[in-house]
Amino acid sequence: MNAFLTAAAFVVLIAAAAYVIHRLNLQHADRIAAYRYSTPRPGRRGHGTPQPHHAPRTTHHAPRTTGDHPGSPPTAWPRL
């Protein structure tokens, strides 16, 4: 009879511990869901703040107008 009561007490304690751990996990999940890790802190730029996109600077020149054959100097430079 003593062994049966001891085993029953252990089962009750294990069930109570599992319930407490389950409740703590639920509370922790609620805290994580409430706090947004992706939002930046005030006054700081982070991944959540969109960065302005600057296109690389390139210069596009129009082809020079040349004479009748490829070796002749240009007759007029294009206006930029």
N, CA, C and O atoms as CSV, one atom per row, in Angstrom:
chain,resi,resn,atom,element,x,y,z
A,1,MET,N,N,0.813,-1.195,0.000
A,1,MET,CA,C,0.000,0.000,0.000
A,1,MET,C,C,0.860,1.263,0.000
A,1,MET,O,O,0.530,2.252,-0.655
A,2,ASN,N,N,1.967,1.217,0.744
A,2,ASN,CA,C,2.861,2.365,0.795
A,2,ASN,C,C,3.443,2.687,-0.581
A,2,ASN,O,O,3.543,3.856,-0.956
A,3,ALA,N,N,3.821,1.672,-1.321
A,3,ALA,CA,C,4.400,1.873,-2.659
A,3,ALA,C,C,3.373,2.492,-3.598
A,3,ALA,O,O,3.715,3.349,-4.412
A,4,PHE,N,N,2.125,2.068,-3.491
A,4,PHE,CA,C,1.070,2.615,-4.344
A,4,PHE,C,C,0.847,4.093,-4.052
A,4,PHE,O,O,0.703,4.881,-4.987
A,5,LEU,N,N,0.815,4.485,-2.807
A,5,LEU,CA,C,0.633,5.905,-2.451
A,5,LEU,C,C,1.823,6.753,-2.905
A,5,LEU,O,O,1.652,7.884,-3.361
A,6,THR,N,N,3.013,6.201,-2.778
A,6,THR,CA,C,4.205,6.937,-3.231
A,6,THR,C,C,4.165,7.135,-4.741
A,6,THR,O,O,4.453,8.232,-5.219
A,7,ALA,N,N,3.820,6.112,-5.497
A,7,ALA,CA,C,3.732,6.219,-6.952
A,7,ALA,C,C,2.640,7.199,-7.356
A,7,ALA,O,O,2.833,7.980,-8.287
A,8,ALA,N,N,1.517,7.177,-6.687
A,8,ALA,CA,C,0.429,8.110,-6.990
A,8,ALA,C,C,0.854,9.556,-6.687
A,8,ALA,O,O,0.518,10.471,-7.439
A,9,ALA,N,N,1.582,9.758,-5.600
A,9,ALA,CA,C,2.058,11.104,-5.261
A,9,ALA,C,C,3.026,11.618,-6.334
A,9,ALA,O,O,2.980,12.792,-6.702
A,10,PHE,N,N,3.906,10.732,-6.836
A,10,PHE,CA,C,4.834,11.129,-7.901
A,10,PHE,C,C,4.086,11.486,-9.179
A,10,PHE,O,O,4.444,12.453,-9.853
A,11,VAL,N,N,3.069,10.732,-9.517
A,11,VAL,CA,C,2.283,11.029,-10.725
A,11,VAL,C,C,1.580,12.383,-10.579
A,11,VAL,O,O,1.550,13.171,-11.524
A,12,VAL,N,N,1.028,12.646,-9.422
A,12,VAL,CA,C,0.365,13.940,-9.189
A,12,VAL,C,C,1.372,15.082,-9.281
A,12,VAL,O,O,1.078,16.114,-9.885
A,13,LEU,N,N,2.554,14.912,-8.691
A,13,LEU,CA,C,3.586,15.955,-8.758
A,13,LEU,C,C,4.064,16.185,-10.192
A,13,LEU,O,O,4.281,17.329,-10.592
A,14,ILE,N,N,4.229,15.116,-10.967
A,14,ILE,CA,C,4.654,15.261,-12.362
A,14,ILE,C,C,3.582,15.978,-13.180
A,14,ILE,O,O,3.900,16.823,-14.018
A,15,ALA,N,N,2.326,15.648,-12.943
A,15,ALA,CA,C,1.233,16.316,-13.657
A,15,ALA,C,C,1.165,17.805,-13.288
A,15,ALA,O,O,0.945,18.648,-14.158
A,16,ALA,N,N,1.350,18.124,-12.030
A,16,ALA,CA,C,1.326,19.527,-11.594
A,16,ALA,C,C,2.500,20.296,-12.207
A,16,ALA,O,O,2.334,21.435,-12.641
A,17,ALA,N,N,3.666,19.687,-12.243
A,17,ALA,CA,C,4.838,20.343,-12.836
A,17,ALA,C,C,4.638,20.562,-14.331
A,17,ALA,O,O,5.000,21.616,-14.855
A,18,ALA,N,N,4.064,19.578,-15.024
A,18,ALA,CA,C,3.807,19.724,-16.463
A,18,ALA,C,C,2.819,20.855,-16.714
A,18,ALA,O,O,2.976,21.612,-17.671
A,19,TYR,N,N,1.800,20.979,-15.863
A,19,TYR,CA,C,0.824,22.055,-16.010
A,19,TYR,C,C,1.470,23.419,-15.791
A,19,TYR,O,O,1.199,24.359,-16.539
A,20,VAL,N,N,2.320,23.536,-14.776
A,20,VAL,CA,C,3.005,24.809,-14.513
A,20,VAL,C,C,3.920,25.179,-15.671
A,20,VAL,O,O,3.951,26.335,-16.094
A,21,ILE,N,N,4.658,24.217,-16.182
A,21,ILE,CA,C,5.551,24.495,-17.322
A,21,ILE,C,C,4.737,24.903,-18.544
A,21,ILE,O,O,5.135,25.810,-19.276
A,22,HIS,N,N,3.618,24.255,-18.770
A,22,HIS,CA,C,2.748,24.608,-19.889
A,22,HIS,C,C,2.241,26.040,-19.761
A,22,HIS,O,O,2.247,26.784,-20.741
A,23,ARG,N,N,1.801,26.436,-18.568
A,23,ARG,CA,C,1.323,27.810,-18.337
A,23,ARG,C,C,2.449,28.835,-18.547
A,23,ARG,O,O,2.227,29.894,-19.133
A,24,LEU,N,N,3.653,28.513,-18.067
A,24,LEU,CA,C,4.776,29.433,-18.262
A,24,LEU,C,C,5.123,29.595,-19.744
A,24,LEU,O,O,5.456,30.693,-20.188
A,25,ASN,N,N,5.046,28.512,-20.499
A,25,ASN,CA,C,5.306,28.604,-21.935
A,25,ASN,C,C,4.265,29.466,-22.634
A,25,ASN,O,O,4.603,30.227,-23.541
A,26,LEU,N,N,3.010,29.360,-22.228
A,26,LEU,CA,C,1.969,30.197,-22.816
A,26,LEU,C,C,2.205,31.678,-22.506
A,26,LEU,O,O,2.054,32.528,-23.383
A,27,GLN,N,N,2.570,31.983,-21.271
A,27,GLN,CA,C,2.850,33.376,-20.907
A,27,GLN,C,C,4.046,33.916,-21.694
A,27,GLN,O,O,4.035,35.062,-22.145
A,28,HIS,N,N,5.054,33.098,-21.851
A,28,HIS,CA,C,6.235,33.522,-22.593
A,28,HIS,C,C,5.884,33.769,-24.062
A,28,HIS,O,O,6.356,34.740,-24.654
A,29,ALA,N,N,5.072,32.912,-24.646
A,29,ALA,CA,C,4.657,33.095,-26.038
A,29,ALA,C,C,3.828,34.374,-26.191
A,29,ALA,O,O,3.959,35.078,-27.193
A,30,ASP,N,N,2.984,34.675,-25.215
A,30,ASP,CA,C,2.201,35.918,-25.266
A,30,ASP,C,C,3.105,37.139,-25.189
A,30,ASP,O,O,2.873,38.123,-25.890
A,31,ARG,N,N,4.135,37.089,-24.344
A,31,ARG,CA,C,5.072,38.209,-24.248
A,31,ARG,C,C,5.839,38.397,-25.549
A,31,ARG,O,O,6.059,39.527,-25.985
A,32,ILE,N,N,6.244,37.305,-26.165
A,32,ILE,CA,C,6.973,37.410,-27.434
A,32,ILE,C,C,6.063,37.986,-28.512
A,32,ILE,O,O,6.503,38.819,-29.304
A,33,ALA,N,N,4.809,37.560,-28.555
A,33,ALA,CA,C,3.879,38.063,-29.568
A,33,ALA,C,C,3.577,39.544,-29.363
A,33,ALA,O,O,3.337,40.260,-30.335
A,34,ALA,N,N,3.583,40.015,-28.122
A,34,ALA,CA,C,3.270,41.416,-27.845
A,34,ALA,C,C,4.436,42.335,-28.175
A,34,ALA,O,O,4.216,43.497,-28.515
A,35,TYR,N,N,5.664,41.852,-28.085
A,35,TYR,CA,C,6.834,42.686,-28.326
A,35,TYR,C,C,7.303,42.460,-29.745
A,35,TYR,O,O,7.571,41.326,-30.143
A,36,ARG,N,N,7.403,43.541,-30.519
A,36,ARG,CA,C,7.826,43.421,-31.907
A,36,ARG,C,C,9.327,43.626,-31.989
A,36,ARG,O,O,9.830,44.728,-31.772
A,37,TYR,N,N,10.031,42.557,-32.303
A,37,TYR,CA,C,11.483,42.637,-32.383
A,37,TYR,C,C,11.948,43.364,-33.633
A,37,TYR,O,O,13.073,43.865,-33.658
A,38,SER,N,N,11.129,43.441,-34.666
A,38,SER,CA,C,11.564,44.010,-35.929
A,38,SER,C,C,11.436,45.529,-35.992
A,38,SER,O,O,11.978,46.141,-36.912
A,39,THR,N,N,10.738,46.158,-35.048
A,39,THR,CA,C,10.612,47.605,-35.109
A,39,THR,C,C,11.879,48.262,-34.577
A,39,THR,O,O,12.442,47.805,-33.582
A,40,PRO,N,N,12.330,49.320,-35.223
A,40,PRO,CA,C,13.555,49.983,-34.771
A,40,PRO,C,C,13.321,50.801,-33.514
A,40,PRO,O,O,12.194,51.198,-33.218
A,41,ARG,N,N,14.373,51.044,-32.795
A,41,ARG,CA,C,14.283,51.902,-31.625
A,41,ARG,C,C,14.112,53.349,-32.066
A,41,ARG,O,O,14.531,53.710,-33.166
A,42,PRO,N,N,13.507,54.182,-31.229
A,42,PRO,CA,C,13.355,55.591,-31.611
A,42,PRO,C,C,14.711,56.256,-31.765
A,42,PRO,O,O,15.602,56.090,-30.931
A,43,GLY,N,N,14.851,57.005,-32.838
A,43,GLY,CA,C,16.091,57.742,-33.065
A,43,GLY,C,C,17.200,56.926,-33.698
A,43,GLY,O,O,18.290,57.450,-33.930
A,44,ARG,N,N,16.955,55.674,-33.980
A,44,ARG,CA,C,17.976,54.837,-34.606
A,44,ARG,C,C,17.419,54.235,-35.872
A,44,ARG,O,O,16.222,53.962,-35.963
A,45,ARG,N,N,18.268,54.027,-36.840
A,45,ARG,CA,C,17.848,53.393,-38.083
A,45,ARG,C,C,18.171,51.919,-38.001
A,45,ARG,O,O,19.281,51.544,-37.624
A,46,GLY,N,N,17.223,51.090,-38.348
A,46,GLY,CA,C,17.434,49.650,-38.308
A,46,GLY,C,C,16.901,49.010,-39.573
A,46,GLY,O,O,16.658,49.686,-40.572
A,47,HIS,N,N,16.724,47.715,-39.521
A,47,HIS,CA,C,16.215,46.996,-40.682
A,47,HIS,C,C,14.770,47.371,-40.982
A,47,HIS,O,O,14.342,47.260,-42.131
A,48,GLY,N,N,14.010,47.808,-39.991
A,48,GLY,CA,C,12.612,48.127,-40.202
A,48,GLY,C,C,12.400,49.452,-40.916
A,48,GLY,O,O,11.321,49.675,-41.466
A,49,THR,N,N,13.400,50.347,-40.929
A,49,THR,CA,C,13.272,51.644,-41.567
A,49,THR,C,C,13.727,51.543,-43.020
A,49,THR,O,O,14.860,51.133,-43.275
A,50,PRO,N,N,12.878,51.903,-43.976
A,50,PRO,CA,C,13.321,51.814,-45.364
A,50,PRO,C,C,14.402,52.844,-45.656
A,50,PRO,O,O,14.303,54.005,-45.260
A,51,GLN,N,N,15.423,52.399,-46.349
A,51,GLN,CA,C,16.530,53.270,-46.709
A,51,GLN,C,C,16.243,53.891,-48.071
A,51,GLN,O,O,15.719,53.213,-48.955
A,52,PRO,N,N,16.579,55.179,-48.261
A,52,PRO,CA,C,16.381,55.770,-49.582
A,52,PRO,C,C,17.341,55.127,-50.574
A,52,PRO,O,O,18.509,54.896,-50.262
A,53,HIS,N,N,16.844,54.844,-51.756
A,53,HIS,CA,C,17.663,54.195,-52.775
A,53,HIS,C,C,18.282,55.258,-53.658
A,53,HIS,O,O,17.579,56.081,-54.244
A,54,HIS,N,N,19.584,55.239,-53.748
A,54,HIS,CA,C,20.291,56.161,-54.615
A,54,HIS,C,C,20.821,55.374,-55.798
A,54,HIS,O,O,21.572,54.412,-55.637
A,55,ALA,N,N,20.423,55.794,-56.982
A,55,ALA,CA,C,20.902,55.125,-58.183
A,55,ALA,C,C,22.377,55.473,-58.382
A,55,ALA,O,O,22.796,56.586,-58.065
A,56,PRO,N,N,23.160,54.540,-58.899
A,56,PRO,CA,C,24.571,54.847,-59.137
A,56,PRO,C,C,24.701,55.921,-60.203
A,56,PRO,O,O,23.934,55.970,-61.165
A,57,ARG,N,N,25.687,56.776,-60.008
A,57,ARG,CA,C,25.897,57.858,-60.975
A,57,ARG,C,C,26.590,57.322,-62.212
A,57,ARG,O,O,27.685,56.764,-62.147
A,58,THR,N,N,25.941,57.501,-63.309
A,58,THR,CA,C,26.542,57.128,-64.586
A,58,THR,C,C,26.343,58.280,-65.543
A,58,THR,O,O,25.362,59.017,-65.447
A,59,THR,N,N,27.257,58.433,-66.448
A,59,THR,CA,C,27.137,59.478,-67.456
A,59,THR,C,C,26.886,58.805,-68.789
A,59,THR,O,O,27.600,57.886,-69.189
A,60,HIS,N,N,25.884,59.269,-69.451
A,60,HIS,CA,C,25.543,58.744,-70.760
A,60,HIS,C,C,25.844,59.828,-71.784
A,60,HIS,O,O,25.261,60.912,-71.753
A,61,HIS,N,N,26.739,59.526,-72.667
A,61,HIS,CA,C,27.093,60.482,-73.713
A,61,HIS,C,C,26.519,59.997,-75.033
A,61,HIS,O,O,26.537,58.804,-75.339
A,62,ALA,N,N,26.018,60.931,-75.797
A,62,ALA,CA,C,25.534,60.593,-77.130
A,62,ALA,C,C,26.742,60.348,-78.026
A,62,ALA,O,O,27.792,60.959,-77.826
A,63,PRO,N,N,26.611,59.481,-78.989
A,63,PRO,CA,C,27.754,59.238,-79.882
A,63,PRO,C,C,28.077,60.492,-80.682
A,63,PRO,O,O,27.196,61.268,-81.049
A,64,ARG,N,N,29.342,60.659,-80.933
A,64,ARG,CA,C,29.772,61.829,-81.713
A,64,ARG,C,C,29.386,61.643,-83.176
A,64,ARG,O,O,29.395,60.532,-83.706
A,65,THR,N,N,29.056,62.736,-83.796
A,65,THR,CA,C,28.775,62.650,-85.235
A,65,THR,C,C,30.092,62.781,-85.963
A,65,THR,O,O,30.872,63.700,-85.715
A,66,THR,N,N,30.321,61.862,-86.851
A,66,THR,CA,C,31.591,61.854,-87.595
A,66,THR,C,C,31.322,62.114,-89.060
A,66,THR,O,O,30.177,62.216,-89.500
A,67,GLY,N,N,32.380,62.217,-89.784
A,67,GLY,CA,C,32.284,62.463,-91.234
A,67,GLY,C,C,31.864,61.203,-91.963
A,67,GLY,O,O,31.202,60.327,-91.406
A,68,ASP,N,N,32.258,61.135,-93.197
A,68,ASP,CA,C,31.842,60.013,-94.030
A,68,ASP,C,C,32.531,58.714,-93.657
A,68,ASP,O,O,31.933,57.648,-93.801
A,69,HIS,N,N,33.752,58.764,-93.188
A,69,HIS,CA,C,34.445,57.526,-92.858
A,69,HIS,C,C,34.842,57.530,-91.379
A,69,HIS,O,O,34.943,58.595,-90.768
A,70,PRO,N,N,35.069,56.336,-90.796
A,70,PRO,CA,C,35.274,56.235,-89.351
A,70,PRO,C,C,36.505,56.966,-88.839
A,70,PRO,O,O,36.531,57.313,-87.659
A,71,GLY,N,N,37.516,57.220,-89.642
A,71,GLY,CA,C,38.736,57.843,-89.142
A,71,GLY,C,C,38.683,59.357,-89.117
A,71,GLY,O,O,39.631,59.989,-88.652
A,72,SER,N,N,37.617,59.956,-89.596
A,72,SER,CA,C,37.565,61.423,-89.657
A,72,SER,C,C,37.214,61.992,-88.286
A,72,SER,O,O,36.527,61.326,-87.511
A,73,PRO,N,N,37.664,63.201,-87.964
A,73,PRO,CA,C,37.349,63.823,-86.665
A,73,PRO,C,C,35.868,64.173,-86.588
A,73,PRO,O,O,35.206,64.311,-87.617
A,74,PRO,N,N,35.346,64.318,-85.371
A,74,PRO,CA,C,33.917,64.671,-85.249
A,74,PRO,C,C,33.661,66.063,-85.756
A,74,PRO,O,O,34.483,66.967,-85.612
A,75,THR,N,N,32.488,66.214,-86.359
A,75,THR,CA,C,32.141,67.532,-86.893
A,75,THR,C,C,31.420,68.370,-85.848
A,75,THR,O,O,31.502,69.598,-85.884
A,76,ALA,N,N,30.715,67.735,-84.921
A,76,ALA,CA,C,30.017,68.495,-83.880
A,76,ALA,C,C,29.899,67.636,-82.642
A,76,ALA,O,O,29.624,66.439,-82.726
A,77,TRP,N,N,30.112,68.264,-81.470
A,77,TRP,CA,C,29.949,67.562,-80.198
A,77,TRP,C,C,28.501,67.707,-79.739
A,77,TRP,O,O,27.917,68.781,-79.886
A,78,PRO,N,N,27.927,66.676,-79.201
A,78,PRO,CA,C,26.545,66.793,-78.731
A,78,PRO,C,C,26.470,67.685,-77.489
A,78,PRO,O,O,27.425,67.781,-76.718
A,79,ARG,N,N,25.356,68.312,-77.318
A,79,ARG,CA,C,25.147,69.155,-76.123
A,79,ARG,C,C,24.669,68.266,-74.992
A,79,ARG,O,O,23.757,67.458,-75.167
A,80,LEU,N,N,25.283,68.418,-73.842
A,80,LEU,CA,C,24.901,67.607,-72.679
A,80,LEU,C,C,24.022,68.359,-71.749
A,80,LEU,O,O,23.610,67.824,-70.720
